[in-house]
Amino acid sequence: MDEPKVKRVVVAGGGTAGWIAAYALVKQLAPLIEVTLVESDEIGTVGVGESTIPTCRTFHQYMGIDEREFMRATNSTFKLGISFENWAAEQDRYIHSFGTLGHGTWLADFHHYWLEARRQGWAGEIGDYCFEHQAAAAEKFATSKDATINYAYHLDATSYGQYLRGLAEPLGVRRVEGKIREVRQNAESGDIEALLLQSGETVEGDLFIDCTGFRGLLIEQTLKAGFEDWAEWLPTDSALPVQTESVGAPKPFTRAIAHRAGWRWQIPLQHRVGNGLVFASAFMSEDEARALLAQELEGEPLFEPRLIRFKAGRRRKSWVNNCVAIGLSSGFIEPLESTSIHLIMIAVTRLLQAFPFRGATPAARDRFNEQADREIIGIRDFIVLHYHATERDDSDFWRHCRNMTIPDTLRERIELFRAHAHAYQDSHDLFRVDSWVQVMLGQRQTPASYHHVARLMPEARLREALSSLQANISRAVAGMPTHGEFLQRYMAG
Ligand SMILES: Cc1cc2nc3c(=O)[nH]c(=O)nc-3n(C[C@H](O)[C@H](O)[C@H](O)COP(=O)(O)OP(=O)(O)OC[C@H]3O[C@@H](n4cnc5c(N)ncnc54)[C@H](O)[C@@H]3O)c2cc1C
């Protein structure tokens, strides 16, 4: 085989996206490629992004990351899902867990049988039939060789970048500190040839990964990929993150607590809690948001919250010429279901699988962009569901969300669920049927009917199946340590 044409890879940006990309590229493809990362200490990183989903574990396994070492370095805790509070109605709560709901059949998923049991009047809540859900509700956690538990992490974003840097540099990633002043393109092809830094240094490359965050220095400012704005469906556009001291034992779930113009998060780490208020500036001023956050914080703040403005939407193309945008430069939905780090990891995985050793072809770029589009659209719909399917009527913000026109793709899903309890996961969808069901039910979407096969099951058999499942899960959860106890033991091990 002839020598690869694409050998010098330049990663622009050293936030979570930049260091994930740099580490993965060098770990998997060196010495076929050389990786240089350019980051600016003066600009810094967005500094948030601390809640993940279980795909993070798979990615870490591919990358040979040791769980204990990573958790120690990033003060991580375990996460079993998200507790949604005040979403469907004030004082309401449900958990979207990472678990599987009961056991369905090939004809009908579990929730159809559960709906029949509810009709008969004796079934518990849907979460009673899910191990991760019950464990989260009881604030328990344990991993063991005998039983699987589906989990993710809460991590310290700054330490995570530093940890990955510590893995990447010994493998050969060259880090250049400095501000990119100009991007040099080939006059004919438009391909990027080099980054010119303020120091006068020039960093040349064959393939450029734009991880410069919201500014999209290469993909947008240089290559004009275009941005599709989703503000009509996702009205929040501002966040006030702040860290506080821990109060109490860390919970094995993220809290997403809705307020009158958005929501706030609580992410427990080993050494502190990450908090933040997300709000829609059209419905709440910065001063009001600061006052609300200060009033609701549970621990002592470790610094003054700083305002982050963002735009929900996606880059029209993530891969243009010889530049691939990964991370916030490729789009941002909003952090409600903790999907951004997943999108970084999946984009890096796709890039590794389709690495353009002989130069980027239009077919490779189209395939990459098509996959990225489909996935982010599926996530967008899932997030919009939380805002739109609500009974809240207590503020202009919630009335706007209830009444807004939603994407057709989501409207069809909601109609299907309401009419037939039908939920599905398309091949490009990140979220499984169990996730759609938990959120649909949590947002009080009551199906008018369900698969009649559930009615064919004799009541005694259905009762026996559900009761023993619930009892087995409860027994297992009762025997588990609390999340705090397990964490302490695991970190000491
Ligand atoms: C409020 C909020 C909450 C979030 N919560 C979550 C969450 O819970 N879970 C989750 O998965 N995601 C979350 N995210 C998203 C997550 O923060 C990002 O996906 C992640 O941090 C990756 O960011 P990034 O690396 O793309 O950009 P950044 O962190 O902004 O990094 C950009 C990098 O580019 C460099 N750079 C920029 N311009 C130049 C230049 N001219 N010269 C040199 N270097 C330059 C910067 O110095 C920096 O190193 C959240 C985002 C927000 C806004």
The ligand as an SDF file (V2000), in Angstrom:
LIG
                    3D

 53 58  0  0  0  0  0  0  0  0999 V2000
  -24.1000   25.3140   30.4800 C   0  0  0  0  0  0  0  0  0  0  0  0
  -23.5510   24.0770   29.8730 C   0  0  0  0  0  0  0  0  0  0  0  0
  -23.6550   22.8660   30.5500 C   0  0  0  0  0  0  0  0  0  0  0  0
  -23.1750   21.6960   29.9580 C   0  0  0  0  0  0  0  0  0  0  0  0
  -23.3400   20.5000   30.6020 N   0  0  0  0  0  0  0  0  0  0  0  0
  -22.9890   19.3490   29.9770 C   0  0  0  0  0  0  0  0  0  0  0  0
  -23.1700   18.0890   30.5900 C   0  0  0  0  0  0  0  0  0  0  0  0
  -23.6240   17.9800   31.7210 O   0  0  0  0  0  0  0  0  0  0  0  0
  -22.8090   16.9900   29.8950 N   0  0  0  0  0  0  0  0  0  0  0  0
  -22.2680   17.0580   28.6500 C   0  0  0  0  0  0  0  0  0  0  0  0
  -22.0090   16.0200   28.0450 O   0  0  0  0  0  0  0  0  0  0  0  0
  -22.0210   18.2500   28.0870 N   0  0  0  0  0  0  0  0  0  0  0  0
  -22.3700   19.3800   28.6980 C   0  0  0  0  0  0  0  0  0  0  0  0
  -22.1120   20.5810   28.1150 N   0  0  0  0  0  0  0  0  0  0  0  0
  -21.3330   20.6200   26.8790 C   0  0  0  0  0  0  0  0  0  0  0  0
  -19.8460   20.4640   27.2220 C   0  0  0  0  0  0  0  0  0  0  0  0
  -19.4660   21.4940   28.0940 O   0  0  0  0  0  0  0  0  0  0  0  0
  -19.0010   20.5120   25.9530 C   0  0  0  0  0  0  0  0  0  0  0  0
  -19.4710   19.6010   25.0150 O   0  0  0  0  0  0  0  0  0  0  0  0
  -17.5540   20.1720   26.2550 C   0  0  0  0  0  0  0  0  0  0  0  0
  -17.0500   20.9300   27.3050 O   0  0  0  0  0  0  0  0  0  0  0  0
  -16.6950   20.3750   25.0300 C   0  0  0  0  0  0  0  0  0  0  0  0
  -16.4270   21.7150   24.7850 O   0  0  0  0  0  0  0  0  0  0  0  0
  -15.4170   22.0440   23.6280 P   0  0  0  0  0  0  0  0  0  0  0  0
  -14.1360   21.3540   23.8980 O   0  0  0  0  0  0  0  0  0  0  0  0
  -16.0720   21.7940   22.3170 O   0  0  0  0  0  0  0  0  0  0  0  0
  -15.2290   23.6360   23.7390 O   0  0  0  0  0  0  0  0  0  0  0  0
  -14.4080   24.5260   24.8000 P   0  0  0  0  0  0  0  0  0  0  0  0
  -14.3560   23.9400   26.1430 O   0  0  0  0  0  0  0  0  0  0  0  0
  -14.9590   25.9110   24.6660 O   0  0  0  0  0  0  0  0  0  0  0  0
  -12.9220   24.5240   24.2490 O   0  0  0  0  0  0  0  0  0  0  0  0
  -12.5280   25.3300   23.1830 C   0  0  0  0  0  0  0  0  0  0  0  0
  -11.0200   25.2930   23.0740 C   0  0  0  0  0  0  0  0  0  0  0  0
  -10.6270   26.0210   21.9430 O   0  0  0  0  0  0  0  0  0  0  0  0
   -9.5930   26.9180   22.2940 C   0  0  0  0  0  0  0  0  0  0  0  0
   -9.6360   28.0770   21.3850 N   0  0  0  0  0  0  0  0  0  0  0  0
  -10.7060   28.7790   20.9950 C   0  0  0  0  0  0  0  0  0  0  0  0
  -10.3230   29.8040   20.1850 N   0  0  0  0  0  0  0  0  0  0  0  0
   -8.9910   29.6920   20.0510 C   0  0  0  0  0  0  0  0  0  0  0  0
   -8.0020   30.4480   19.3630 C   0  0  0  0  0  0  0  0  0  0  0  0
   -8.2940   31.5370   18.6530 N   0  0  0  0  0  0  0  0  0  0  0  0
   -6.7150   30.0630   19.4830 N   0  0  0  0  0  0  0  0  0  0  0  0
   -6.3670   28.9740   20.2200 C   0  0  0  0  0  0  0  0  0  0  0  0
   -7.2580   28.2330   20.8990 N   0  0  0  0  0  0  0  0  0  0  0  0
   -8.5460   28.5940   20.8230 C   0  0  0  0  0  0  0  0  0  0  0  0
   -9.8900   27.2880   23.7360 C   0  0  0  0  0  0  0  0  0  0  0  0
   -8.7610   27.8140   24.3900 O   0  0  0  0  0  0  0  0  0  0  0  0
  -10.3050   25.9200   24.2580 C   0  0  0  0  0  0  0  0  0  0  0  0
   -9.1460   25.1890   24.5810 O   0  0  0  0  0  0  0  0  0  0  0  0
  -22.5500   21.7550   28.6900 C   0  0  0  0  0  0  0  0  0  0  0  0
  -22.4060   22.9780   28.0450 C   0  0  0  0  0  0  0  0  0  0  0  0
  -22.9120   24.1280   28.6140 C   0  0  0  0  0  0  0  0  0  0  0  0
  -22.7510   25.4290   27.8890 C   0  0  0  0  0  0  0  0  0  0  0  0
  1  2  1  0
  2  3  1  0
  2 52  2  0
  3  4  2  0
  4  5  1  0
  4 50  1  0
  5  6  2  0
  6  7  1  0
  6 13  1  0
  7  8  2  0
  7  9  1  0
  9 10  1  0
 10 11  2  0
 10 12  1  0
 12 13  2  0
 13 14  1  0
 14 15  1  0
 14 50  1  0
 15 16  1  0
 16 17  1  0
 16 18  1  0
 18 19  1  0
 18 20  1  0
 20 21  1  0
 20 22  1  0
 22 23  1  0
 23 24  1  0
 24 25  2  0
 24 26  1  0
 24 27  1  0
 27 28  1  0
 28 29  2  0
 28 30  1  0
 28 31  1  0
 31 32  1  0
 32 33  1  0
 33 34  1  0
 33 48  1  0
 34 35  1  0
 35 36  1  0
 35 46  1  0
 36 37  1  0
 36 45  1  0
 37 38  2  0
 38 39  1  0
 39 40  1  0
 39 45  2  0
 40 41  1  0
 40 42  2  0
 42 43  1  0
 43 44  2  0
 44 45  1  0
 46 47  1  0
 46 48  1  0
 48 49  1  0
 50 51  2  0
 51 52  1  0
 52 53  1  0
M  END
$$$$
